[in-house]
């Protein structure tokens, strides 16, 4: 029930994909010799290297001999490293639980704040009270105007899953919506079926009368 950085990953992968496409197109233009004609048509003064010439000549070595060029390169490297580290840390799944709900905020009636964990504890207790449900965990996200509930329940292999889902939607989610005085924006339910059966390490044998 933890969330990953799916949106961030899509954004960065799109950016990197566009950059790689542009670099690939530039390399293709240089390799086919069309870059010179394209640059002349745009009025740029840079002339691409000819076949057999070095791409980075003495000017590049001279530039990296300047202090500010080295410092600028180091700063860019550090920024890219920090961006990469931030992207890596964003891959750690997180709950992103909702902040405390402000149910009432009026100068006359006062302020009522409810922590999300208090609400999820009540939801879990109600879900575990349903027949066949052995355990339940809940995460509440969003705001009091647009709450989102994610539920994970464990049932035994003899429990009708459709009945459990129907009661979760009708009773658990319905009671939560009534308590928050709003409709749930999103309800996600994960059902795990447990096949574990309870066993006994002792048996009782009824005594048999002698002579029988």
Buried (B, 14 or more C-beta within 10 A) or exposed (E): EEEEBEEEEEEBEEEEEEEEEEEEEEEEBBEEEEBBEEBEEEEEEEEBEEEEEEEEEEEEEEEEEEEEEEEEEEEEEEEEEEEEEEEEEEEEEEEEBBEEBEEEEEEEEEEEEBBBBEBBEBBBEBBBEBEBBEEBBBBBBBBBEEBBBBBBBBBBEEBEBEEBBEBBBEBBBEEBBEEBEBEBEEBEBEBEEEEEEEEEEEEEEEEEEEEE
